[in-house]
Amino acid sequence: MSRFVTKLAVGGAVVAAFAVAPGVAQAQDRAVDEDTGPVAFANVAAVRIGEDGGSVISETQRSPLLPGTSRLAQSRSALPGSDGEREAVGPHYLLHLGTVTGGESPFPDGVTGGDHEVTATLEGTTVPTATAEADYALRDLASDTTVVAFERARSTVECAAPDALTAETTTGRLWVLGEERAAPAGDEPLRIENLPFGPPTEVEGADPAQTVSDVTISRVTSFDQLVRQDQWRSGPVTTAAGWQLEIVTHVRDAEGADLRDVTTRFVLGGVSCSLPDGFTPVTSDPGEDRADPVVPVKIPAGAQADTGAGEPFGWALVGGGVVLGVAALLLARSRRPATALEGEE
């Protein structure tokens, strides 16, 4: 029987009363429709085991309904980050998201790891943008090895108009098993085969000495490549970006016979933005009438594990999260322009 584990990432919705005052109508005109309006999403990391296996999706920021920014809190520093998340995707892989607190650093020499910057923004023009920037280090705990590391991987999207979509994915430096590699150029992936490490899950009869993994690193080029919650939606016009890390592990026994292949897919810094049909940006200056959201807009993290014998390795597909709050809005002429709000976990 399935067990659903959901992290409550939003403390609650704050309800604001609206006063009839000069400037209120203009500010309300800048509010976008929650279901069909321009929107951006940003996620620091997500992982899925196979097509029908376990999956963990970290907290996803959604752009507010009025101009402003929703930001991921620094308390999210690893994936999986809880017992429930480890149960969903196995005990062996741990993805560090930049911040290292105590112990040996998982990053290569000279890389200290820094804070991540994960934001989804609705500009004053109602143009949606999203950015995810972080240092990443994926550890295979079974072999005590850093498999892949990125220094300042960055993904960004902007939907300025239906014919003006921007998506960019870059990184400073990249390492695979401690060896620095050139990042993939354009749409061409980087593929390295027969690396000496195993799968994220326990597999009965597996021999670590015989088991090898193939690593493929590429850019996200379509919305469907994102590992996302159901509430992370697209629109008539959508663009997406991010890094995709796929690991195919060939699990073998002591005699070298193949037991099974395990596919693990990470999306690092997944971002997207979408526009409705007929979208045109607001061109007038909102000035003091611009309001910022009181509550960060966030889809909480989700994970699901199934211990039934019928599922490969006992893992079942995540059901995603639910949106726990819609931004409450304060409209007052004397308020300053919208500022970034940091979500509480």
N, C-alpha and C positions, 0 to 999 in steps of 0.2 A: 504494500500500500504506500502511496506517495506521501511525502511530508514536505510541506511548503515552508520555506524559511524566507522571511522578508525583513529587511532592516528598515525601521521607521526613520526616515531621514529628515522629515520636516516636523518641527515641534508642534505645529498647529496653524490654522489660518486666523489671521487677525481681520476682523470685520470693521471697515471704516465707513462712517456716515459721510454723505456727500452734502455739502452746503451749496445753496444757490448763491453764487457770487460771480463777479466779472472774471472771465478767464476759464470758468468751469466747462463751458460748452466747447471751447477750443481744445482743452485738454482731453475731454471725452472723445472728440473727433479723432484723436491720435490713438485711442484704444483699438486694438485689433481683435478680430473674432478668434476665440479660443480654438475652434474646430477647423476653420478654413482660412484664417488670416496668415500673413507672413510670419514665419517661425524659424528659429534656429535651435539646434541641439548640439551638445558637446559632452563627450564621455572620455574619461581618462584611459580606461582599459576594459576589455571584455574577453571571455574565453569560452569556447565550446569544444566538447569532446565528441568527435564524429557528428553525424547528422541526427542521431537519435540518443546521444549521450548527455551527460550532465553539462551544465552551463552556468556561468556566473557573469552578471553584467553589473558593473559598478554604478554608483549614483550618476544619473544623467541630468545635466542642466538643460532647462528649456528657457528660451527667451521670454521675458515678461510680456504682459498684454499692453503695457504702456512703456514708453522709452525707458530703458534701464538695463542692468546686467545681473544675471544670476551666476554665481561663482562656486566651484567645488571647494569645500573646506579642506585644509591641510591635514586633517585627521585621517583622511583616506591615504594611506601610505603603502599598501601592499594589496595584492590580489592572488589567491584568496585571502581574505582578512578576518575570517571567523571560522569557528568549527563547522557551522552549517555550510559555508562556502567551500571549505575543504572537503566536506562529505560529498558535495555535488560533483567536484572535478578531480578528486584524488589527492593524495598526500604529498606527492613528490615534487610538483612544480610550485615555485613561489616567485611572483613577479614583483620586484621592488620598484616603487614609483618615485625615486629620487631621494627622498628623505631616509637616512640611515641613522637609527638610534641605537648606539652601542654595538659591540661585537665587530667581527671582521666585515669590511665593506665588500659588497658583491660586485662593485664596479672596478674596472681596470685601474692600474696605477695612474695617478694624475687626475682622475675624475672623482670629485667629492660627492656629487649628487646634490641637487638643489630642489627648492620648492617647485611644485607643478603650478601651472596657470591654465585653468580649464574654465572657460566662460562662454555663455550664450547671451547675445545682446540684441535688443531692438533699438536701433538708432533713432535719433529725433526725427529722422525722415521716414520712419517705419521700415527701414531697410534692415533685414535680419543678418547678423554675422555670428560666427562662432570660431573659437580658437582653443586648441589643446596643445600645450607645450610641456615636456617633462623629460627627465632622464629615466631610462628603463634598464633594468637588469633582471633577466630571467635565470633563476637558479634551478638546477636539477638537484634536489636535496639528497636523492639516493646516491649519487656519485660525488656530491659536494663540489659541483662544477657550475660556473656561470656559462650558460649556453650562448646567450645573445645579449648584447648591451648596446644601447643607443645613448649618445650624448646630445641633449637638447633636440630631441625629435619634436617637430612642430607641424601641426596641421591647421589650416585656416580656410574658411569659406566666407563668401559674401554674395548675397543675391541683391544686386543693385537694381536690376530690372530683368524681365524675362529674356532679353537678349544681352545681358551683361552679368553673367555668372562667373565667379572666380573661385577656383579651388587650387590649393597648393600644399604639397607635403614635402618637407625637407628634414635633414638631420645634420648635426655637426660631424660626429664620427660614429662608426659602427664597428663592433667586434663580434666574431663568432668563435667560440671556444678560446677566447683570449687573443685571437689573431685579428688585427685590424684589417677591415675590408672596405673596398670602395662601395658606397651606397648604390643601389640600383639606379640606372640611368633611364629616365623616361618611363615608359611602360614595360621595359624589360626587367624581369625578376632576377634576383640573385639566388642561385640554387647550389647547395653544397650537400653532397651525399655521403652516407656511411660514416656518420659521426658517432663516437663511442659514448652514447648515453641512452637511457631508456624512456618509457612512457610515464605519464603523470599518475597512472593507476597501478594497482597491484594486479599482476597476471599470473595465475597459478602455473607452475612449471617453467617460468621464464628463467633464462640464464643471462645475467647482465654481461658476461664476457662475450656472448654470441649476439646480443641484441644491438642493433644500430639504428640511427635515425637520420632522415633526410630533412634539411631545413630549406625553406623557400621564403624569401623576403620580397615583398612587392608593395606597390601603392594601391590603396583603395581608389577605384575609379567609378563606382556606381553605388547607389543607395542600397541595393540588395546585398552588397558585400558586407555591410555593417552587421555586427552582432548587437542586437538592440531589443529593448522592451517593446511591447505592443503599442504603448502610448507614444513612442517615438515615430512620428508620422512623416510622410512625404506630402507632396502637393502636385498640382499640374506642372509646375516647373521646380526641379530639385537638382541640387548638386551636392556631392559628398567628397570627403577626403579622409586620409588616415594611413597608417602603416598596417599591413597585414603580414603576420608571421604564422606560417603553416609548418607543422612538424609531423612527418609521417614516420612512425616508429615501427620497424620490422622486428616483432618480438619472436625470439627463437629459443628453443630448449638447449640443453647441454650438448646434444648431438648436432646442433646447427639446423634442426628442422624448423620450418616456419610454423608458429602457433597462430598468429593473427597480426594484422596491421592495425595500429591505433593512430588516428588522425586528430591532432590538436590544433585548433585555429585561434590565434589571438588577433584582435583588432586593437591597436594602440593609438590613442588620440583620435577616435572616430568623431567626425563632425559632419553636420549637414545643415543646409538651409533650403527653404521652400517658399514659393510665391503662389498666390491664387491667380486664376485667370483675370486678365485685365488690370493687373497691379500697376500702379504708378506711385512713386515715392512722394511724400509730402515735401514741399519745397520751401514753405515759409518757416521762419525762425520761431520755434516754440517759446523761447525766452523763459520768463518766470512762470509761465503757465504749464511748463513741463513738470510731470510728477514721476516719482520713482516708486517701485513696488515696495510694500511693507514686508512681504514674505517672499523669500527666494522661491523660484519655481523649479521643482526638482522631482524627477521620477526616482523613487528609492531603488536601492540595489535589490536584486532577486537571485535566488538559487533554489534548485530543487534536486533531491536525490531520491532514487527508488532502490530498495533493497531486494526487489523481486528477482528470482532466478532467471526470469525470461529476458531481462535487459542485459546487454553487454556490460560486464563489469559491475552490474547493479546500479547504473546511473540512468536517470530519465531527464528529458528535456525540460528546461526551465519554463515556467509559465509567465515570467516577467513580473513587473511590479504594478502598483496602482498609483495614480497621482493622488497625493494626500492633501493637496491644498491648491487653491487658485489664488494668485497674488491679490491681496487687498490693496486698495489704492487710496492715497490721500491726495486730494486736490485742493491746493491753496495757492493763491497768487504769490505769496511771499516765499514759497519754498525755493531752495536752490535747485540747479539742474540735477538730473538723475546721477547717482553714484553707484559703484559696484557694491553689492551686498554679498556677504559671505554666508553660505548655508551652514547650519548646525547639523551635526550627525548624531 
